[in-house]
């Protein structure tokens, strides 16, 4: 396989290709195939984008019809039939059944764009500057989103100060839990603390890139209540954990939470085509003026078409039921692997079909990734120093691919643990 054009002419910034040193030629369902014919089971799914698999048939059919019918591929924020279909379908399938009246805001088609818009709107709506974010959180790589991101491996490249953010420990970090929230509340009430009330609290219900930390309902309610008490907005970043990944459309479904802003991207478009959308409460959204936050590619016709087809998966409980079953199977396998290595202090964390095995050592996780790749499985470490082996396969992964992938992972971990790889 000829990789020389990439190595000669592409920027040194490229990353995932170094973990997967091959040239992929096509993909279907939960598998990618390289040009030499090697088939790989995909437990990475485009970093959580491909919730419905590669080249999902129902979405592909709808997109082909759209292209052949000369549909509007690029529309800025002008009205189109495909955008109307998406907005109407999203309201009817996702918002209305939950009693939500949030406005849908489209922006540049990445999660970072969604986060940037949420921070800007929160500051506009409150007249405040500082935002509270949490340790281990990941929210994107542009400067505003990077400021609320915790990982220094990303932050160090900014080149400028990443200001106007106060960092609190997540629920599971040292000093975390509700005690740190109470301490912050007390400090805000003290006129001599030097602290000013924030514009917003931004939190992931499941910190995916941060190491698959699953926050509890009780802690999330404490964050929401603190935001309400101090006049700040409550923002949930559901970019990777949303769109069905955890077994319901939103990762916080069933928790009784009421976020002011929800950021969505990744799986929203269904097919892997780019799209991002924020859900803003009407009274918050009213602070925007026309054109206050734009984006040339906020009107992606193909993404609207595929995203509308993706919503069909949420008109009944079939797929989400499968996610619960498959997620439990993934967790069970990881717990068995951890138990077989009990002296190493490994921990399993996850929700639905986002599961992680914390192997404590980032270099160990990296070797597992390499060994898995060499045996036909794509995975991606995450967390502090890359110490967590994260599994995020497509939600539509067939049982046989799921079982084969888990078996490859188990063998890869055993090989590395025994001193191989």
N, C-alpha and C positions, 0 to 999 in steps of 0.2 A: 504494500500500500504506500502511495506517495504522500507523505506528510510535509514534503519540503516547501511547497508554496506557503503553508502556514508558518513554518519555522523561519523562512526567509523574509516574508513580507508582512506578517501579522504582528501586532504589538506584543511586547513582553507582558502585557496586562492579562493575557489569556490564562485561565486557571483550570477550569474543569477538564479541558483537553489533556492536561498533564496527568490527571488522575485516570483518564480513560484514553490511553494512547492508541487510538485506532481511528479509522475514517468510517463513519456510519453512512449507510446508503439509503436505507428505508426502515420503516417501523410500522407496527400494527399492534393494537391492543396494549399488552404489557411487555412487549418485546421490541428491541431495536436490533437491527442486523447491520454488520459492517460489510464493506465492499468485498471482503474475502469470504463472506458467507457465514461468519460466526454470529450466532444468535445470543443476545444478552437479555436476561430478565431484568426489567427496569423497576428497581425499588427506590428510585430517586425522582422519577416522573417530572423532570424539568424543574426541580426544586419546588415541587408542589403545584405546578401549573396544570399538569395533565391528569386531573382528577378522573377524567372519563376515558383515559387511554389515548394512545397514539392513533390518529386518523379514525376517530370515532365514526362508524358508518352513518348513523343518522345525521350527524352534523355535517359530514362530508357531502352527503346527498343534498342537504339544504344549501350548502355553500356553492356547490356546482350549479344548482338551479339559479341561485342569485347571480353568479358570474355569467351564466349563459343568458340570463334575462337582462343584462346590462344594468344591474343594481347600482346604487350610489355607493361607491367604495370609500369615498372621502367626503365628509360633509361639514367639517368644523362643528358648529352647534346649530346648523340649520335643521329644519324638520325634514325627516324622511320617513317613508313607510316602514323601513326596517327598524329604525330607531323607535318609532311608535309601537311596533310589534313587541320589541324588547321591553320598553318601559311599561306597557300595559300588562304584559305577561309577568314581569317581575312583581308588579303591584299585586296582581291577582293571585299568584302562586306563593309569594314570599311575604309580602307586607300585610295584605288584608287579613289573612288567617291569623296573624299575630297581633292584630289591632294596631299596627304601626302606621303612622302618617308621615314618616320621614320623606323629605325631598331627595331626589336622585341628582347628584352633581357629577358630571363627567369632566375629566381633566386629561392631561397627558397620560398615555396608557401604561403606567407602571405603578407599583406599590409605593415607591418613593414619592411620585407625584401626588398620590392620594394623601400620604402623610403630610407632605408640604402644605397642601390645601387645607387640611384639618387644623394644622397649627396656625396657619394664617387666619383662618376663620375664627378660631378660639380667641386669638389675640384681638381681633377686630371686635368680636361680640362682647368681650369683657373689658377692653381698654387696658389690659395688663400685658406684661411681656413674658414673665417666667412660666415655664411648663415643668410639671413634675413627671419624671420618667423613672423607670425601675432598673435595678441591676439585672444583667443578663438579657435585657431587651434588645431586639433588633428591629429597626424601622426603616432602613434604607440607607443609601450611600450619598445622596445629595446633601448639601450642608445643613439644612434644617432637620431633615430626617436623621442625618448622621449625628447631630447634636443630641437627639434623644436616644440614639443607639449607644449601648454600653461598651461593646467589645473594642478594646484598644487596638486590636489587629486591624480594624477598619478605621477607627478614629484618627490614628496616627498619620494617615495620608491626607488629612484635610488641608494642611498648610496654613490655616488661620484658626484663631480661637473659636471653639464651639460653645457659644455663650447662651445665656438666658434659659438654662435648664438646671433644675435641682434634682439630684439623683437620690432616690430612696432604695433600700434593699427590697428585693422581691420577697414573696412570702416565705421562701425557703432559705434565703441567704442569711449569713450571720447578722444578728440584730434585726431580722425581718419579722414577719407576722404583724399582728395588729398593734403590738407594742410600739413599733416605729411609727405607725400611723398616728397613734395617740400622742406620741412625743412631738411629732410635727404639728399636730393640732394645737397642742399646748404652746408650742413656740410661736405659732401664728397669733395666738391670743395674747402673747406677751409683747407689749409695745416696745420693750427694750431688747427683743431678740434679734433685731436687725433684719427680720424676714418680712416680706410683703406677700399678700395672697397671690396665688398663681392664676394664670389664665385657664389652665386645664391640667388634668391628669390623663396620661396616655398609657394604656396597658394592653398586653396580649393576654387573653384568658389562658392560652397555651403558648408559652415562649418556645417557638419552634427552633429557630437558629440558636437561641440561647442555651439549648440543652434539653429540650422537651420537658420543661417545667410546667406542670398542670396546676394552675391556681385553683383554690377551693372556692365554692360559692360564698362561703362566709367571709373570706378575705376580700373577694371582689366586691361584695356588698359594703364592706367597711371602706374600701377605696371610694366607691360611688357615694356613700353617705358623707364622707369627708369632703369630697368635691362639692356636693350640694351645700354643706354647712358653710363653706368658705366662699361660695359664689363662683366656683370654677366649673368648667365643662368636664364631662366624663367621656373620654374617647376610648373606644375599643378598636384596636388594630386586629382585624380578623382576616388579614391578607393571605396568610398561609394556612391558618387553622379553619377558615371558613369554607363555604361552598361545599359542604357535605363531608369534609375530611374527618371530623370527629364523630360522625354518626347522626348529625342533624345539620340543617343548612348553616345556621350560625353555631359557632363553638360554645356560645353561652345560652343556647335555647334551653328552656326549662329552669333557668336559674332566677327568673324574676328580675333581671337587670333591665335598666332603662337608659341606655347610652344616648348622649346628645349627638354624637357623631360616630359612625361606623365606617372604617376604611376597608375597601374590598379591591382585589385585583386577582392575580394568578389564575385560579380556577374559574373565575367569573365568565370568561369567554369560552370556556368549555373545550375548545379545539387546540388551544395553545396560541391563538391569535391574541394580540395585546389589547387589553382594556383595563380601565380602572374606574371605580365609582365610589363616591362617598354618599352615605345616607345621613342627611342633616335634619334634625328636628326643624319644623317650619319656623319657629320663633328664632332659632339660631341662623338658619339659612337667610332669613329676612335682612340680615346685616350685609349681605353681598349686594353689590351694584352690578349691572350688566358689564361683562368684560373685566371684572376685578381680578379674576384668575382664569387665564386662558390656557391654551394648549393646541397646537396645530393638529395633532392627531387624536383629538377627543371625540371624533365622529367616525369611528372605524366600522364601516358597513359589514365587513366579514365577521367582525367580532360580535356585532349585534345579532347577526343571523345565527352564528354558532351558539352564542349565549342564550338566545331564545330557545333553541333546541335542547340545550343543557337543562333548562328549567323543567322539561318534561320528566326528568328523573325525580322531581320533587312533588309530583302530583299524587303519588301514593307512597307507601312505606317500604316498597320492595327493595330498592337499592340501599336505603339507610339501614334496613334490617340485615342486609348482607354485610354492610360495613361493621355492624356490631359483632356479627359472628366472626368475620375474618379478623377484625381487630383483636378479639379475644384469643383467636388462634395464634396471632403474632405475639401477643403478650405472653401467652403460655409457653411458647417456644423460647422466648428470650429469658423468661424466668427459669426454665430448665437449664439453659446455658449458664445463667448466673449461678444456679445451685451447683452445677458441676464444677464451678470455679469459685466456690464459696470463700476460700481463703484470700481471694483477691479483692473482696469488698465491692463487687459490682452491684449496680442498682438498675432496675427496670422502671421506666416512667413512660406514660403515654395515655392517649385517649383515642378511641376509634382506630382508624388506620394511620395514625401517627404514633409510632412507638420508638423508644430509644433505649439503648443499653449503654449505661455509663461505665466504661471500662477503666476510668480513672487516669489513664495514660494516653495522651494524644498520639504519641508515636506508635503505640500498640494499635490504636484505632486506624491509623493511616496504613499500617501493614495489613490489617484486616481488609481494608478497602482494596488494596492492591491484590491480595490473594483472592478476594471475591471476584474482582474484575477478570483475573486470569482464568477463572473457572466459570465465567458467564453470568455474573451478577453485578449490577450497578447499584452502589450505595454511596452515601455522602456523610462523612462525620460532621458534627456540629458541636456547639458548646465551648466552654473554656478550654483553650489549647486543642480544640478538635477532639475531645476525649469521649464524646458520645456517638455511638454508631446509630444513626437515625434511619428509620425505615418509613418511607412514604410512597408506597406503590399506588398505581391507579386504583380507584375505588372499584373499578370493573374488572380487576385482575381475576382470571379464572382460578378455580381451586387448585388445579394441577400446577399452574405457574407459581402460585403462592407457596404451595408445599415444596416445590422444587427449589425455589429461591431461598426459603428458610433452611432447607437442607444444605444448600451451598454455603450459606452464611455460617451454619453450625460447623461445617468442616473447615471453613476458612479460619474461624476463631480457634478451633482445636489445633490447627496447624501452627498458627502464630503462638499460641500458648505453649506449645511443645517445643518452641524455639526455631520453627521453620520460618519461611517467608522473610 
